[in-house]
Amino acid sequence: MKRYPMTLVLLLSLMFIAVVAWAAGEQTINLKEGPDGKGAKGSAVIKDVEGTARGAEQKEITISASGLQPDSVYTVWFVNEKPKMDMAGVGTGDFSFKSDSQGRGSYTASVPASELQKWSLLEVALHPDGNPKNMDNIKIALKADLKQPG
């Protein structure tokens, strides 16, 4: 009869460990309105890419945003402001997405896990001319701190 409580405790312990391990592989960061965001909001979900070992070598970043300018082109960037201003596009290609007629947009990219450690901010920039390669006059719509306290 004493085996039943021990089995239950063991089962609950294993379930707890599994939930904690799963949650550790995923992080949600709130994207806040940037200086040019005017009502924009969103989130970035960063998770281990399936099929990679624990402490994954690749991370998937999925950005979901609303309150963007409708039918507009945006790019996604890693940014450091100190010790000097530096930035790199998130993912591959031109790092861009287009918002829909309601001002909603999403973007997904895979990046090396080590890349995340190099940067302090994640920013979503509007390209008023619709050209994601033109960095003149870009407007920061959303931003998030990647170095959040653990």
Buried (B, 14 or more C-beta within 10 A) or exposed (E): EEEEEEEEEEEEEEEEEEEEEEEEBEBEBEBEBBEBBEEBBBBBBBBBBEEBEEEBEBBBBBBBBBBBBEEBBBBBBBBBEEEEEEBEBBBEEEBBBBBBEEBBBEBBBEBEBEBBEEBEBBBBBBBBEEEBEEEEEBBBBBBBEBEEEE
